[in-house]
Amino acid sequence: MATMNFDQVAETGKKLYEEEFKEKFATGHTGEVLAIEVKSKTAYLGKTPLEALSAGEAANQAGLFYLVRIGSPGVYHLRSTRRATRDRLVS
């Protein structure tokens, strides 16, 4: 596989998750994180993104990884302690 850009890594990783890993890890691993090395098609499981990525990098330091939180649409959730209005932030 040739050099990949960020979009290609994300597209390949998402496809691999949906087709090869989602069903395998869906039961009993909700909330955990998979780091999927897209070139070798290998997944590394962790309780946190850092744990999953560290496991993947220990096995393949030069890998290209796609991270997914099992049972969630994203790895991270952004929150704010401020309320936003249409024109400004409100404290």
Secondary structure, DSSP 8 states (H G I E B T S, - for coil): -----HHHHHHHHHHHIIIIIHHHHHTT-TT-EEEEETTTTEEEEESSHHHHHHHHHHH-TT--EEEEETTSS-S-----SSEE-SSSEE-
